[in-house]
Amino acid sequence: MNNYEMLRNVSRTFSLSIEQLPPVLRDTVTVAYLLFRIADCIEDHSAIVAERKAHLLRLWGDIVTGSKPASDLINQISDLDDNDPEVYVACHADRVMQFLNTIPEQLRNILTSHVYETSQGMARWQEQGPFVRTEEEMDDYMHQVAGRVGYLLTDVFSWYSPAICKIREQLMPLGREFGLALQAVNIIRGLRRDYERGWVFVPATYFEKFGLSREGFFDKKNEDKSMSVINLLITKAKRHLNDGLTYITLLPRTERRIRLFCVWPLLFAVKTLALSRNNSEVLASETKITRHQVKNIVLVSRLLCF
């Protein structure tokens, strides 16, 4: 299985955005996605306890920066089932690192720096625990797993495009907000799944506003109050998405492929929020847009790109 096949196996939506980028950006963002996905696999895997996750995430940071070989991680996760597409990528971390070494050195340095910082941030959260108390703590978690991705992409786009480089400082904070937006939508989409694996990323202050506890949030008898909490999350996600939209509108119109790369995940997120609003199924199962909806969004946005 080559790198692009691994990408498609772990993401049916992001692969669409990535594969239409110009070649050097396509390769760079593909390897960046796979590097982050290995960290995600470690963080999310239900068979790995928190202490081991923190160790593996720090090990992965050392591997990405070149201080340890990929075989160290592969050997330490040999007990995991690589029929899972994410585990498969992690079990082939050596191949991903080889792919990393094929991109230009400046881009390689951008990727290793941001992926390292993300891995360290994820490890800290594994040690900190599975709950967030305040919106500020939620933002910190989302920054570690997604806000830094916004920084990475802005640095990569600035390397590629002199026009984007000129507005890099303006884009950077908006790129972080864009990352927070997509992660906030992920949290809404995966509320039940995260709860079942022991994590709740909704701030306790949100629950307390409506007289709820974390456990009570998923109790059917509290559905009205729980939906009020979800509406708070949706409102928060929309604020971040507005900044994401500003990020896209600042990108030069001449960089059509980069714009499309950013437009598609934003529109997927907006559609997911629309499906989640006033939908109690969000509390019982994962909210996902359909393949048909994805295709429609891609088609219409291509036509309206300019």
N, C-alpha and C positions, 0 to 999 in steps of 0.2 A: 504494500500500500504506500503510495507516494504522499508527499506533504499536503497536496491539495485534496486528495481523497480523505486523509485524516481530518482536514478542515471541514469538508462536507459532512462527514460522519458525526462531528460534534456540534455543528451548527448549520441548520438548514436556511436560516435567514441571514446571518452575518456573512456566510460564504457568497451569497448573491452580491452583497455590497463590495466585498473585498475583491472578487474576481473580475470586476469591471474596471478596476483601477489601472492606471498606466503600469507597464511591466515592473519597473523597479519598486514602485509603491505596492503593487500587488504582492510581490515576493516579501517585502519588508513587513507589511501589515499581516500577511499570512503567518510568518514566523513569530511575530509579536503575539498574535492571537493564540498560537499553539503554546508559546511560553507562558502566557497568562492562564491558559486552560489547564496546564499541568498544576499550577498553583491552586486553581479552582478545584481540581480533582482531589487534591490533598485536603483542602479545606472542607469539602462537601461530603467526603466518603463516610458512609455510616459505620463502616467496620473499623475505623481508625479513631482511637481515643484522643482527646484534646492535647494531652502532653506529647503524644507521638506526632500529632499534626504540627505542633509548634516546632518540634525538632526537624521534621521533614521539610517544612517551609523554609526554615533557616538554611538547611542543607541545600535546598533548591536555589536559594539566593547565592550561595557560595559556588554552586555549579555554574550558574548563569554568568557570574563574574570571572569564572575561569580558575578559581582557587581549589576546586575539587572536581573529580571526573564524574560524568553522568552515570557511570556504572555504580557509584555509591548509592544513588537514589534507586536505580533499577534493582539492585540487590536487596534493598531494604523494603521494597514494595512487591517482592516476588510472590507474596502470599495472596495478593489481590487478583480478582478474576478479570483478565484482560479481554474478555468478551464484551465488557462495558467499553464503549468507544472512548470515553475520557481516560479510563485506566489504560487502554491500549496506547494512547498518546503518551501518557506518563511512563509506561514501560518501554517506550521507544524514545526516551529523552535524548539518547545519544544521537539519534537521527535528526531530531529537532535542533540540537546544538550544532551538528554538521551543517544544517541548512542556515543557521544563524551566521556561520563563518563564511558563507558565500556572498553576503550582502556587503556593500561598501563600509569601510571602517567607521566613518562618522555615524552612519545609521546604526551600526552594530553597537557603538558606544551609547547612543541614545537609548536603544532597547535594553541593554544590560543594566544601565543606571536605573531606569524606571521599573523594570521587572524586579530588580533587587529590592528597591524600596517597597514595592507592593508586597513582596514575600515577607519582608520584615514586619510590615504593618499587619498582615494577616496573622502572622505568628503571635504578635502581641495580643490580638483580639482572641485568639484561641486560649491564651493564658488568662485574659481578662474575664472571659465567661460568656454565656449564651444570651444575656439580656442587655438591653440598653435602657438607661434611666431617662435621658432627656433627648430632645431633638438634636442638641449639639453632639451628643454621643453617637446618635444615628448618623449624623453627617460625617463624623470622624471615621466610622466604619465604612460608609459608602465612599469616602475619599480614598481610603486604603485600597479598596477593591475595584473602584471605577473612576474616581476623580483623577487619579494618577494616569489612567489610560488616556484621559483627555489631554493631559500634559504631553504624554508620549506622542500622540497623533499630531498635536500642534507642532511639536519639534520636528517630526518627520515631514509634515507638509511644508514647514518653513525651510527645511533643507532642500526640498524639491522645487519650490516655487519662490523666486525672488519677491514677487508681489505679496505673497503670504508672509514672507520673512519680514517685510516692512511693517506689518501690523501684528507681529508675533506677541508683543507685550499686551496688546489690547485683547488678543484672542485667548491668551493663557487662562485667565480666570473664568472666561466663558466656556472654555474647553472643560475645565473642572466641573462647572455647573452642568454641562451636557452629560458628563459621566455620571454625576449624581442623579440626573433625571432618569437615565436608563436604569440605574440601579434601584431607584425608588419604585419604578414600575416593576422591576424584577421582584422586589420585596412584596408588592401587592399581589403579583401573579403567583408567587410561591408561598403565600402565608401558611397554608395548611401543611405543605411539604416540610417547610422549615420547622414548624411546631412539632411535627411528628419525629423530627430528628433532634429535637431538644433546643432549638433556637427560636427566639422571638426578637425580631428587629424593630418592632413597633415600640416607640418610647413609652415607658410606664406613665409618663405625664399625660399622654393621649388617653390611656385607659382611665386614669383617675378623673379626668375631666367629665366622664360619663358614669362614674361610680363602678367601673369594671376592674377586674383583675386579669392577668394574662390567661389564666385558665378559663375564667368566665367569658372571655372574648369569643371563645369557640363553642360556647354553650348555646344551643338552639333557642333557649328561652330568652336569651339576651340579644336576639337578632337585631332589633331596632337600634339598640345602643351600639352594637358592634358595627352596624352599617354607618353610624355616625362617625366612628373611629376611622373606618375605611374612607369616608368622604374627606376627613382631615388629611389622610395620606394622599388621596387623589389631588387635593388642592395643593399640597406641598409639591407633588410630582409636576403639576402643571406650572408652578413657579419656576422650577428648574428647567422644564421644557421650553418655556418662553426665552430663557437665556440661551438654550441650545439653538432655538430658531434665530436669535440674534447672531450667534456664532456663524450659522450657515449663511445668513444674508451678508455678512462681512466678507465672506470668501469671494475672491474675484470671479466674475461670471465666466471668464475664459477657462477657469479650472472646472469644467463641467463634470468630469468624472469624480473629482474630489467632492463637489457639491452633492452629487447623487449618492456617493458613499455615506455622506452624513444625513441626507434627507431620508433615506429608507429606514434606518433604525428609529429616527424621530417619528416618522409616520406610523411605523409598527407600534411604537410605544403609545402614541395618541389613540390608535385603534384599540389597543389593549385596555387603556383607561376607560374608553367609551363602553367597552364590554363589562368592565368591572363596576361602574357606577350603578348603584341601586340593585346590584346583583348579589343575592345572598349565597350563590354558588361559590363565590370567591372564598368563603369560609370553609367550604367542604372539599374543594378540589382546585387544581391549577387552572387558571384562566389563560387560554391560548387562542390566538387568532388562527384561522384555518389556512391551509395552503392556497385555497381559492382567493381568500382575502389578501394574502401576501402577493399573489400574482396580479391582482387588480391594482394594488397600491404601486407595484413596480411599473406596471404598464402606464397608469395615469401619470405618475411622477416623471417618467421618461418624456412623455408628451409635453408636460408643463414645466420642465426643468428650467427653462430660461425665464 
